[in-house]
Structure formats: C-alpha cells, structure tokens
C-alpha cells in the first residue's frame, strides 16, 4: 500500500537511524539538517510534508528542486498497469518484477508514460503522504523548520543545450517559442528579460523564461507559503558564469552542488581551474554550515537577512557575493500575475 512512496520512506528510515545512532559519532540528533539539489530538493520538499518525518530533522535546504505537488494516486495506478502491460506481466504475477533487470523495468516505465508526467515519483497516497507538499499552502508538518531555498540563475541552459539552435535563435524565433511556453504572456516575458539581460543573445531571454517558469518561480511560491507559518526563510541564487566553453551555459542547473560541498575541483571542465570557483565555494559552503549549526547562514563580511514579502532580499552568490532586493522583480511580477 505504501509502494508509491518507498523512496521517501527509505529516507525516513535513514533519518530514524541518525536519530538513534548519531550521538555515537559526535552528532546531535536534535540538530539535523537535510538538503538536496534538483531531485534531491524535491525529496526535501516532500519530506517536509510527511508525518513520519516530523521531528527527525530540524532545518531544510532546497536547491533547484521545489516540489509543490506530487503525483495523484489514480494516475500512478494507471501508469503501473501500463508498465506491466509493456513487460507482459499480469497483475497477479507482479512478484516477477523482483527477478527482472532493473533497467528493463525502468525502460518499460518510461515507455509507458502517457506524456510529460513524472515517472516513479512520490504519490499522494493518503497514507505516508496525506497531502501535497506545498499546495495550496505549507503543511503543518513543516512548521517550526527554518528553510533555505534557491536556484541557479540559468537553470534551463543545461536542459536546452541539446537544441540545434542553442544560442543561435533569432529574436522572432525566440518569441515564437516563448508563445508556446507562456501563451499570451510570451511576448511580454521576452520584453522583460530583454530589458533585464540586454547584453545577452536572444536565446538566453528564452532560457531565462524557462528557468523562471520552473525552479525559480516554484522556489518563490514555496518560500512565500513557508513564510506564512512564521518561520525564517533564506532565499539565494547562484549567478556565477562558469567558464565551460566560454561561458555558454552561464549558471546552469547543478552548478551549485560542488560549490555547496566546497569541492569545485571535482568539475574542472565546467568550473575551470582558476580561483573564482574556490572563492564562491568558500562562501557557499560556509553559509550551508552556519545554517545547519544555528539556522542563520550569515558569516563575517556577508550578512544574509531572512526573506520577506516586502523586501524579498536574496543572497546572490558570485565572485563578489551580495544581498539584492527582489532580483529580476519585473519577471517575478509578470509570472505571478
């Protein structure tokens, strides 16, 4: 009955182990922080809504992975049936999956999806997960847990890098694509990002729109709903342009991960070998450490105020990191309308 959320329940088991054992390793079971990037950020979002996880962690960080909703139970059941059909297995013989190569199962699940839906993701099952994580508001299980949340500035360049016209679209081609992405607001969105990024080629106005429609606006909505509980929320964005291929991806999805771990040297192709990524990594990793220790990510020489709806102060991580009031506010206002 809980199979739709087995992955999340595995995380609960891991956190129960931490609660029961971490003191033997010098850790404090009363001061546990969970964080993740991309799908990991989505897992953190869901953990905040799981009653079984309540009390197992005390702070949370979501990097480029806001998950306001999860899959519906009936859709998951239909997808499961379609997957079994692809594999030629009857419902009564579902146990045969345990003897199959996992790659065969995953391929069948991917082929069985009816459209751009999530495959094998958390499900609103009324048991382990009784409600959507942050829709229409923040869950009661998240109350009292401080949150850090943010994105990279150019999330979508990574996902759009395979486009044959990457970086080479004309302005009209960009506008046409934006109309498909944003409907009647497409042209207005391009005008906004054209004004915000006047030095960029038109294609990057499109990737900015895709970023804004996805992780960026989702992170802002999640932060706003968490703020309604009265808990501190700290918003960030990574703006550094990585030197990969002359900076063609700018600040793409995933760029923050080695920097937050203070391991920029693990990605020399993306980050280069110069001093810039080490400077940013030192700031980012210290902020993550400070937040985990005390709930406040500020550090000497870099005060990080909590987010609020009046100022929307956001930490911009770059070679010279700084707090900016409502970055790209016109785009936020347009997409929220």
N, C-alpha and C positions, 0 to 999 in steps of 0.2 A: 504493500500500500504506500510505502514511502519511496518507491523506486525513482520517482521523478526528481527527488532531491537528494539522492545518495551522495553526490559530490559535496553538497553543503553540509550534510550530516557527518561526512568524514572530517570536515573542518571542525565541527562541534566536538567530535571525539578527540581531535588533536588538542583543542583548547582545554578539554577536560583533563587530558594528560598534563598539560602545562600547569593547570591549577593544582593538581595533586602532587606534582613532582619537581616543579621548577625551583622550589626553595632549596632542594638538594644540590642545585648548581649555582647558587648565589642569586637566583632571581626572586622577584617579588610577585606572587600570584595575585596580589591586589593592585598591581600596576602593569597591566598588559595592553600593548598596542598592536592592532592588526593593520596591515596596509597592503595594497596591491595596485598593479598597473594594468590597464586595459581589462581583459577578462578577470584579472585579479581585483581590480577596482570594482567591477560588477559583483564579484563574490563578497567584497566588504559591504557593498550596498545591501545585499541580501541578508548578510549576517546581522545587520542592524535591525532587521525585521523578524528575526527568528526567536520565538520564545525560549527555545532550548539553549540559545547562546547568551541569554541575559545573565549578566554577572561574570561571564567568562573573559570579557575584555572591557577595557575602560576608556580607550581612545581609539580613533579610527582615522585612517588616511586613504583617500580615494584618488588615484592618479589616472586620468583619462579613461574612466570607466564608470560613469554614473549609471545606475540601473534603477529607474523609477518604477518600472513594471517588469513582470516576468511572464512566462508563457501561461496560457489557460489550460486547464486540465483536459477539456474535451479535445482541444487541438493537439495536445501531446498524445492522447489516446489514439486519435486518427493517424498521427504520424507513426506511432508504434505499429499499428496494424499494417500501414503501408510498407514499413520496413520489413516486417515479417513476410509480407507478400513478395517483396523483392528477393528475399532469401529463400522463398519456397518452404517456409516453416509454418505449420498450423499453430494456433494459439495454445492448444493442448500440449504442443511439443516445444514450448518456449525454452525449456531447460537445455535444448540443444545448442542454444547460443553460447553456453558456457564452454563448449568444446570447440568453438569456431575461432579462427584467427580474428583478432580484434579489428584488423584493417579491413577485413571483408564486411564486418558488421558496420563499421563507420562509413565505408563506401556505400553500402546499401541505404543507410540512414540519410546520407547526403543526397543520393539519387531519389529518395522517396519524398523529400520535402516538396510541398506544392508551390512554393515561391520563396521570396526572401524572408523566411522566418528563421528563428533560432532553432538549432538542432541540439538535442541533448543538453538543454539548459534548465535552470531551476523552473519549477512549476508551482502555480497557485493551487495547492492540493487541499487546503483546509485543515491540514494536519501539521506537518513541520513548518509550513509557510501559510499562515491563515489569511494573509492579505498581501497586496502589492507592497514592495519596499517603501516607495515614496510617492505613491499616488493613492488618493488625492492629496495626502498630507504626510507628514513624518509619522512613523509608527511609535507607539508608546514605548516599545522595547528599546528605542534609540534615545529616549530621554535621559539626560544626565551624562551623555557621552560626547566630549568635545570632538570636533571634526576638522581635519584639514582636507581640502579638496581643490583640484585644479587640473590643468591641461597643458599641452604644448601649444604654441601659437599657430602652428601649421600642421595640425594632426593629419589632415586629409592628403597631404602631398604623398605620403607613403602609399596610401590606398589607390591614388590616382596616377602613380608613377608608371604604370603599365599602359596608360593611354597613349596610342600612337601620336597624338597631338600634344603630348605633355610639354608645356612651356611654349608651344608654338601656335596656339589658337589666336585667331583674330578677335577683335572686340565683339563683332557680331556673332561669331561662333560661341563666344563665352556667354553672351546674352541669351542666345537660343538655348544653350544648355541650362542656364540659370532659370529660364522659364519652366523647363521641365522639372527642375529640382524644387523650385519655390513658387510655382504657379504665378499668380498675379503680382506677387511681390518680387519676382525675379529681377526685373529691370531696376526696381528701387534698391534692391540689395546690391546689385553691381555698382550702382551710383554711390552707395555708401562706402563700399570697400575701395572703389576707385579714389574716393576722397581720402580714405584712411591710409591707403597704400599707393600714393601717387607715383612712387618710383618703381613699382613692380610691373612686370609684364601682365597683360590682361588675364592670362591663365591663372595667375595667383589670386586674382579677385574671386575667381571661381572656387579655388581650393579654400580660400578664406570663408566663402559662403558655406561650403560643405563642412568645414570644421565647426563653424558657428551653429549650423543646424544640428550637429551631432553632439560630440562630447562637451563642447563649450557651453551651449545653452542648457544642455542637460545638467551640467555641473552647477550652473547658476540656479536653475529651478530647484535642484536638490538642496543647495545651500539655503535658499530662501525658505523652504519648508522646514529645514532643520532649525533655522533661526527662530521660527515661531515657537519652538519649545523652550527658548530662553537659554540655550547652551552656546558656548563660544564656537564660532566657525571661522576658519582662516582660509582665505582664497589665495591661490597662486597661479602663475602662468610662466612657462619657460619660453623665453623669446630668443635665446641664442641661436644664431645661424651656424649650423655645423658645416665644416669645410668640405664635406663629401662632394666630389665632382664640382668643385667651385661654388658650393652652397646651393645646389639646385633643389634640394629638398627643404631648405630653410630649417625650421624647427619641427621635425616630423614626429609622428606618433612613435613612442618608445624611446625617444632621445633622453627622457628624464631618468630612465631606470638605472643606467650605470652611474649617473651623476648623483642620484639619491643614495646609492650604495658606496659612493666615493671610490668607484672603480672605472674611471673614464678610460684607462689604458686598455680595458678589455675590448674596446671597439675602435682600434686605431684607424680603420678605413673610414668610419663615419666621423669620428671626433678629431682626427689628426693627431699629431704628436706635440703640438705646441702647448704653451702654458694656459691658454684660455679654458679648456675643459676642466683642468685641475683647480683653477680659481673658482669656477662655478660649482664644481663638485664639493669643494670645501664648505661653501656657504650652504648648499642644499642639504648635504648630509648632516651638518651641524643643526640645521633647523629641524630635520626629522628626529635627531637625537633629543634635542631640547623639548620638542613637543611630547615625545614618548616619556621623558622624565617628569615633566611638570605640567604639560598641557599648554605651554606657551612656547612658540617656535622662535621667539626673538633671540638675538645674540648680540654681543658687543659690536656697536657700529652699525647695526641693522635691526632696528625696532620694527616689529611686524604687528600692526594693530589688527584687532578682530574685525571681521566683515560685518557690515550693517547695510540696511537698505537706503540710508541717507547718503553715505559717502562711498560705499562699495569699494573700500580700499583693498587693493590686491598687490601681493608681492610679485614683482616681475624679476625673475631670475635671469641674469645676463652677466657679462663680464663685470659690469658695474650694476649690481642688483639694487633695486629701489622699489618703494611702495608708490603705486599710481592709483589715483582716484578714478574709478569706473572706466577702465581701459576699454577702448572701442565701444563706448557708450551708445553712439548712434546705431550701431549694428545690434546691440542688445535691445534697444528700444524698439527697433523695427521688427525683430523676430519675436518679441514679446507681445506685439500688438495683435 
